[in-house]
Amino acid sequence: MGIIVRYLLMIAAASFLAVAAALPSQYSDFKLEDYNFTDVITRDVCIVGGGSTGTYAAIRLLDLGKSVVVVEHKDRMGGHTQTYTDPQTGRTVDFGVLEFHNLDIVKNYFKRFNIPLVLANSSSPGVTSYVDLRTGKEVAGYVPPDPTEALVRYAAQLTKYPYLGTGFNLTYPVPEDLLLPFGDFVTKYSLQGVVQLLSRYAQGFGDFLKHSTLYVFKYFGSAVIRDLQIGFLTTARQDNSELYEKATAELGQDVLLKSYIVAMDRDAAGAYAKVVVKTPDGLKLIQARKIILTIPPKLHNLVGWDLSSNESSLFAQFRNSAYYTSLLRHTGIPDNITVLNAASDTPYNLPVLPGAYEISPTTVPGLYTVLFGSDHPLPDAQVQADIISTISRLGTAGTLPTTIPYFAVFSSHTPYELTVPAEAIKNGFYKELYGLQGQRRTYYTGAAFYTHDSSLLWQFTETLLPLVVA
Ligand SMILES: Cc1cc2nc3c(=O)[nH]c(=O)nc-3n(C[C@H](O)[C@H](O)[C@H](O)COP(=O)(O)OP(=O)(O)OC[C@H]3O[C@@H](n4cnc5c(N)ncnc54)[C@H](O)[C@@H]3O)c2cc1C
């Protein structure tokens, strides 16, 4: 068996085990009342998911004098925030969440953990080369359009919907423009010049020209436009995960890592909802006055939840894109070149997906970031094989010198953007979704309830806290 085939089989086996481990199938018939719990955790609030919003909610509730417990199925907190430490140099490289908004809420949060912030350098490192990664050939003569004028027109459209800044608080009937596929909206308002810029920000969204304009406005909103001018923030030590490591340390036993919901009774009699969790130390019963859901509310991710038919029918409508990040070594590509995927035969030269969005150098010599997107989930092994052959095509086409690379780290951020069809938005999907807020002792935050933006999600979560605390 060739070494590459063996490598791919190993990856496939590892991905299978990861998925299998995420499914506590032996508990599918679990009956709360049949089990005599010796390990009972009683808290004011149980937070499900220890990523960006879950960690923020936990720390803020602690500061407000509430007791919490966080249930996180991975072995770390941080979610999409990931940082790699180069074993040779000890340097850290963020390869998930990179930047934050220049807002007081962000500054105060990092200050609380003594983590200094600096202005982020948002430009691509080195020289940028636009390459069609299907062929490995440069897109001859391609220069991205200057977005300035179109951005002004985009911002003018955005100001018509100030309520989008606080969530999916839509007016009804929903304005037709918000329901238009974004590609049609671009044509209608001559926004062609801004599409390339948006495509850099909307990485992970899949084909965002097909998404309802609502989602693009939610993601690329006024806070982003403002910080494009004044600058985003990032951690001075280039280690965004430090926030989560410090939060984990502070929360101590209030975080249950590698833990899964097995069963739940949110309508239990008495003061507490009951949540059964499988932890590495066995089954535990959590009794909590309130629950905060921060995880992607896809049905397959809510195994063990006592979903009502209304909750199930809402969550079942979510579709999702897929997003993958990796750090590659030994690409052979010079350390001063960023490769951006583009195409000569697509609208606005957008890259063809599934495919890599970009291949860019990091601050560690010889270490490259590769970001990969798809409209639908793919097996990790397939994405990895695609990335390796993409690098190889750059060499074969004679565009750049390449060697056979290997992964220092690979991460799937799937499911990523959760969306529903325009018809569902029109028919009041978000009104009903937000109507769940506070029902059955449960509160909802996280990207599906606002957008993929850590800083703004902290703001959104902050607005929920008075309700949770009440
Ligand atoms: C590659 C990448 C780059 C990004 N860059 C930026 C950026 O620069 N700036 C920015 O503001 N935003 C960025 N984002 C978006 C931002 O990370 C997200 O908006 C934010 O993390 C969403 O927070 P969340 O709490 O909803 O989800 P997450 O941060 O993903 O947290 C969800 C948590 O729940 C856990 N979980 C999931 N399912 C379960 C389950 N069933 N049981 C228990 N736990 C579960 C997950 O493991 C995770 O820890 C980026 C995202 C990605 C993927």
Ligand as a Chemical Component Dictionary entry (heavy atoms), coordinates in Angstrom:
data_LIG
# 
_chem_comp.id                   LIG 
_chem_comp.type                 NON-POLYMER 
_chem_comp.pdbx_formal_charge   0 
_chem_comp.three_letter_code    LIG 
# 
loop_
_chem_comp_atom.comp_id 
_chem_comp_atom.atom_id 
_chem_comp_atom.alt_atom_id 
_chem_comp_atom.type_symbol 
_chem_comp_atom.charge 
_chem_comp_atom.model_Cartn_x 
_chem_comp_atom.model_Cartn_y 
_chem_comp_atom.model_Cartn_z 
_chem_comp_atom.pdbx_ordinal 
LIG C1  C1  C 0 -11.953 29.970 10.275 1  
LIG C2  C2  C 0 -12.820 30.995 10.932 2  
LIG C3  C3  C 0 -12.393 32.293 11.065 3  
LIG C4  C4  C 0 -13.182 33.236 11.696 4  
LIG N1  N1  N 0 -12.695 34.485 11.856 5  
LIG C5  C5  C 0 -13.388 35.367 12.573 6  
LIG C6  C6  C 0 -12.822 36.618 12.904 7  
LIG O1  O1  O 0 -11.682 36.919 12.545 8  
LIG N2  N2  N 0 -13.559 37.472 13.652 9  
LIG C7  C7  C 0 -14.818 37.130 14.093 10 
LIG O2  O2  O 0 -15.448 37.920 14.798 11 
LIG N3  N3  N 0 -15.385 35.979 13.771 12 
LIG C8  C8  C 0 -14.701 35.076 13.034 13 
LIG N4  N4  N 0 -15.252 33.861 12.750 14 
LIG C9  C9  C 0 -16.639 33.627 13.138 15 
LIG C10 C10 C 0 -16.727 33.347 14.641 16 
LIG O3  O3  O 0 -15.808 32.446 15.030 17 
LIG C11 C11 C 0 -18.055 32.758 14.994 18 
LIG O4  O4  O 0 -19.011 33.660 14.690 19 
LIG C12 C12 C 0 -18.177 32.433 16.472 20 
LIG O5  O5  O 0 -17.180 31.547 16.883 21 
LIG C13 C13 C 0 -19.505 31.823 16.712 22 
LIG O6  O6  O 0 -19.623 31.611 18.075 23 
LIG P1  P1  P 0 -20.544 30.473 18.584 24 
LIG O7  O7  O 0 -20.467 30.487 20.058 25 
LIG O8  O8  O 0 -21.846 30.540 17.913 26 
LIG O9  O9  O 0 -19.861 29.157 18.004 27 
LIG P2  P2  P 0 -18.507 28.484 18.393 28 
LIG O10 O10 O 0 -17.477 29.481 18.734 29 
LIG O11 O11 O 0 -18.226 27.509 17.307 30 
LIG O12 O12 O 0 -18.881 27.681 19.705 31 
LIG C14 C14 C 0 -19.761 26.572 19.694 32 
LIG C15 C15 C 0 -19.198 25.571 20.693 33 
LIG O13 O13 O 0 -20.154 24.551 20.911 34 
LIG C16 C16 C 0 -19.511 23.296 20.881 35 
LIG N5  N5  N 0 -20.525 22.325 20.481 36 
LIG C17 C17 C 0 -21.060 22.157 19.254 37 
LIG N6  N6  N 0 -21.987 21.198 19.303 38 
LIG C18 C18 C 0 -22.043 20.762 20.585 39 
LIG C19 C19 C 0 -22.822 19.789 21.268 40 
LIG N7  N7  N 0 -23.755 19.061 20.638 41 
LIG N8  N8  N 0 -22.626 19.611 22.589 42 
LIG C20 C20 C 0 -21.699 20.346 23.252 43 
LIG N9  N9  N 0 -20.925 21.273 22.657 44 
LIG C21 C21 C 0 -21.111 21.474 21.341 45 
LIG C22 C22 C 0 -18.393 23.478 19.882 46 
LIG O14 O14 O 0 -17.367 22.524 20.054 47 
LIG C23 C23 C 0 -17.936 24.902 20.192 48 
LIG O15 O15 O 0 -16.960 24.931 21.196 49 
LIG C24 C24 C 0 -14.476 32.883 12.144 50 
LIG C25 C25 C 0 -14.922 31.575 12.001 51 
LIG C26 C26 C 0 -14.109 30.631 11.411 52 
LIG C27 C27 C 0 -14.589 29.216 11.286 53 
# 
loop_
_chem_comp_bond.comp_id 
_chem_comp_bond.atom_id_1 
_chem_comp_bond.atom_id_2 
_chem_comp_bond.value_order 
_chem_comp_bond.pdbx_ordinal 
LIG C1  C2  SING 1  
LIG C2  C3  SING 2  
LIG C2  C26 DOUB 3  
LIG C3  C4  DOUB 4  
LIG C4  N1  SING 5  
LIG C4  C24 SING 6  
LIG N1  C5  DOUB 7  
LIG C5  C6  SING 8  
LIG C5  C8  SING 9  
LIG C6  O1  DOUB 10 
LIG C6  N2  SING 11 
LIG N2  C7  SING 12 
LIG C7  O2  DOUB 13 
LIG C7  N3  SING 14 
LIG N3  C8  DOUB 15 
LIG C8  N4  SING 16 
LIG N4  C9  SING 17 
LIG N4  C24 SING 18 
LIG C9  C10 SING 19 
LIG C10 O3  SING 20 
LIG C10 C11 SING 21 
LIG C11 O4  SING 22 
LIG C11 C12 SING 23 
LIG C12 O5  SING 24 
LIG C12 C13 SING 25 
LIG C13 O6  SING 26 
LIG O6  P1  SING 27 
LIG P1  O7  DOUB 28 
LIG P1  O8  SING 29 
LIG P1  O9  SING 30 
LIG O9  P2  SING 31 
LIG P2  O10 DOUB 32 
LIG P2  O11 SING 33 
LIG P2  O12 SING 34 
LIG O12 C14 SING 35 
LIG C14 C15 SING 36 
LIG C15 O13 SING 37 
LIG C15 C23 SING 38 
LIG O13 C16 SING 39 
LIG C16 N5  SING 40 
LIG C16 C22 SING 41 
LIG N5  C17 SING 42 
LIG N5  C21 SING 43 
LIG C17 N6  DOUB 44 
LIG N6  C18 SING 45 
LIG C18 C19 SING 46 
LIG C18 C21 DOUB 47 
LIG C19 N7  SING 48 
LIG C19 N8  DOUB 49 
LIG N8  C20 SING 50 
LIG C20 N9  DOUB 51 
LIG N9  C21 SING 52 
LIG C22 O14 SING 53 
LIG C22 C23 SING 54 
LIG C23 O15 SING 55 
LIG C24 C25 DOUB 56 
LIG C25 C26 SING 57 
LIG C26 C27 SING 58 
# 
